[in-house]
Amino acid sequence: MGEFSNEVFKLMMEDVVNDSFYVEKLSNRGKISEIRKLAEIVVRRILNYSNEEFVTLGNHDIVTKLKEKSNNNELLLESLMVIKNEGNDGTHTQKVEEFSDETLEIVINNLFNLYSYLLIEYFEKYAFGRNAMVMSSFSILPPSIRYIVLNYLYEKDPMNLQVIDKLTLAILKAKGKSEAIEWIEERKLTLIEMSSVSKKAEENIIGKLGFEVATVFLAERPNMYDLCKTRVIEVSKQIEKMGPRYTSFENAVDLYREKGVLIGEEDEIIAFNSIMQFLYLGRQREDNELLDEKYSSYYLSTDGK
């Protein structure tokens, strides 16, 4: 049997994404059934299964292999169960009631959990923050997905400075300023004790500047509490003035195509590009004036992605 290939599934993904999100008159029942197909494709990708292999969400062997490969990841397994159950109801004829908008939203949220798992699995292999290019491209994803990924990574490694920094901004963009500030304040005592410069970065600075000069420079560094709170306040002002730069796959797809595809032949670059390509397969573009050149310098100057 072959391996999973984005190219092989490209046409199917375009059809299923279209039917799941862009067909206006399709019922919620129909959309949920299509999202179930999307979930099966995600499972194929996780297990590296080609189109020649049999896959259903409820198959015992498939579930067992997912448990083994993910080390019983609850986010993955519970989300698949939700999509399977609702998708079964949408496909079979026992449930005759209408599917509510709330149910559809729940199914979409769980699909986004599956998307997020692909990135979580990647960052468990290649630590978040080790590659600046990867972090820049990652920031092009919708804030809701960034939040899911970063929140999971934070729970596993609450000392990762890059995760903390990007998580607070993801909370701001996905949930709002008040929740971002609340998250920071709840962890105030811990964050105050954390330098915003990692030990490795300190060593590099000392190596470049010398011990005496570096000591003066590092003495001015903020702690993580001050850094995160300042950045949330600054970026929230930017959003209030200009609006969010992008909130969905659709209004970020142009930026992804222009700047999100990374150049390099290293395994971590190839793997990340493959995931991002998969996540954007079939996504239709929306006009987004905040991606115009006249706005770019303003957003990039304040890390407003």
N, C-alpha and C positions, 0 to 999 in steps of 0.2 A: 504494500500500500504506500501511496505517496504521503507527502506532508501538507500541512495547511499552507495555502498561498493566497495572499490578498488579491492577486491578479485573477486567479481562478474564480474567486467569489465576487469579483467586482460588479458584474452585471446583476447578480442576485441581490447584492447589498443595495445597489441603486434602486432596484424594484421594491425591495422590502422597506427600505428607509422612506422611499416616496409614499408607499401605501400606508406606512405607520404615521407619518407626520405631515404630508403635503396634500393628500387627497381630501378636499374640503367636505365632500358629502359622504365620506365613508363613516359608518357608524362607529361608536366606541367599541362595540363587539368586534367589528372588523379590525380596528386598529390594534386592539389587544391581541387578537389572533396573529397579526403580522409581527407584533413585538415579540411574541413567543418564538417566531421564526428567527428573529434577530438574536434572541438569547441562545438558540441552538447554534447559530453561527459563532457566537462568542465562545461557547463551549468547545466547538471544534478547534478554535484558535488556541484556547487554553491547553487542550489535550494534543494539539498538533495533528489533528485528524483531517484527512483530505475529504473531498466530496464522495469518495468511493466507500467510505466507512459509515456504518449505521449509527445514527445519533438521535436520541430523544431525551428530553429533560428528565423523564421519569424512569428511564432504564436503569436497572439495579447496577449493572456493570459500569455504566457511565458515572453514576453517582459515586460509586466506590472509588473509581479512578480519580474523580475530582477531589474527593476527600484526601486521598493519598497525596496527590500532587500539590494541593493547597495546604496540607497539614491541617485539615479540618477548619479552614477559614470560614468563620461564621458569616461574614459579610457576603461572601460568594454563595455559600450553600443556602442561607436563608433567603437571599434575593431570588435565587433560582427557584426555590420552592414557591414563593409568592407568584412569580411569573408563570410557573407551570400550572398552578391551581387555577389562577384567573384565566390563563390561556386555554386550559382544558374546558372551562365553562364557556368560553367564547367560541370554541371550535365545535363542541358537542351540542346536542339538542335538549339536554335535560333542563338547563336553565333558560327559561323563557322570558324572564324579566329584563328590563332595559339595564344596560351597564352605565353607571353614573360617571360624570366627569371626574368625581373624586376617585373612583376606582381606576380610571384611566391614568390619572396623575400618580397614583400609588405604583402602578405597573411601570410607568416611565421612570419614576424615581429609582425603582429597583433595577431597571435596565442600566441606568447611570451608575448604580453600584457595581454592576458587572463590568462596565467600561472602566470604572475606577480600579477594580481588582487587577486588570491588565497592567496598570501603571504601578500599583502597589507591588505586584510580583516583580516588576522591573526594578523598582527602587530597593527591594529586599536584596537584590543581587548587586546593583550599582547604587551605592549610598547617595541619598539626596544631598545635593550641594557639592558633589565632587567635580561636576562638569558644568561650567557656566553656560555653555551653549545649550545643553539639555534643559537647564533651568529656564533659560529665556524662551525656548520653544514650548516648554510645559506651561508657561504663563499665558499662552495663546488659547488654552482650553477654557471652556466655560467656567466661571467661578464656582458653580455648584460642584463640578467634578473635582476641581482643585481642592475644594474644602474637604470632600470625602477622603481623598487621597492623603492630604496633609494631616487631617485629624487622626487618621489611622496611624500614620507614621509617627506622629507626636506621642500617641498612646504607647507605642512600642519603644520610642527613644525620645523622652522628654528633654534631653540635654542637647539635641541637635539645633544649633543656633539658626541655621538656614531654614529648617522646618518651622521653627517658632516665628521667625520674621515673616515668611511667606504665608503661614497659616493665619496670622492676625489680619493680613491684607485680604486673604480669601474669605474670611468671616465677614469683613467689612463689605466686600462686593457681593457675597452670596446672601448675607443675612442682615446687613445694615450696621451703621456706626455704633449704635447702642449695644448691640451684642458683641461687637469686637472690643469695645472698651470694657464691657462687663467681663469678658474672657480674660483680658489683661489684668484687671483689678482683682479677680479671684485668685490669680497666681502672683500677685504683687511681691510678696515676700521672697518667693523663689526666684522671680525674674530680677529683682534688685541684686541678688547675690551672684547673678550670672553676667560675666563680661560679654560685651557684644563682639569681642575679638577672640577667636578660638585659639587654643594653645599652639596649634600648628601655624596659624597666621602670625601669632606673636613671635614665634621662632624665626619665621621668614623676615619679619620686620627688623628684628634684632640683627639678623644676618646681613640685611641691606643697609641699615642705618648705623649699626654699632650699638652697643649696650646703652651707653649714656644718652645718646640722642633718642633711641627707641624708648627708653624709660620715660622720658619727658613726653614723647608722643603718645604712648600708651596710657599715661596718667590722665589724659584728656578724653579717653574713650568713654562713651556712655554705657551704662548697664542695659540689660535687655528690656527692663521695664520702661526706662526713659526712651530708648530707641523705638520700641514697638508703639508706644503711646503717641510719640511725636509723629511717626510715619502714618499711623491711622488717622490722626487729626489732619495732617497735611493732605493726604490722598482723599479724605472725605470732603475737604474743601474743594479740591480739584473736581471731584464728581459732582458736587453741588453746583459748581460753576459751568462745567462742560457737559455733564452727563457721563454715565459709564461708557468706557470706550467700546466694550463689547460684552454681551451677556449670554450669547448662545453660539452654537456651532455655525449657524447661518450668518450672523453678522461678524464672525471672526474668520470665516473661511478664506476670504481674500488675503488677509494678513498671514494666515498659515501658509498659503500657497506661495506668497512672496518671501516670507522670512522664516517660516517654521520648519522647512526641510533642511536638515543639517548636512554639512559636507564633511565627509570622513569615511574611512574604511574600517575603523575600530569596531569591535564587536558591540560595544555599548551604543555607538552611534547608529549602526545598522539596526540593532534591536529597537531602539527608541523610534527611529524613523518609521519602522514597520508598524509599530503600535499607533503612532499618530496618523499614518496613512489610513490604517484600518478605521480609526475613529471618525475620520472625515469622509470616508467613502459614502457617496450618495448624497452628501449634504449640499443643499442648494444655497446659493448666495443671496444675501439681502443687502440692499444699498446701505452703506454706513458712512456718513460724512466724517465721523470721528476717526476714520482710518485715512482720511485725506492728508496729504503732506503738510498742509498748513497747521494741522493739529499735532502731528507726530512729535515734533521737538518738545512741545509742552508736556505731553504725556510721558515721554521717555525721560525727561529731565527730573520727573518726580516718581519714576518707577510706577507709572499709572496703569500698567497692564492689568 
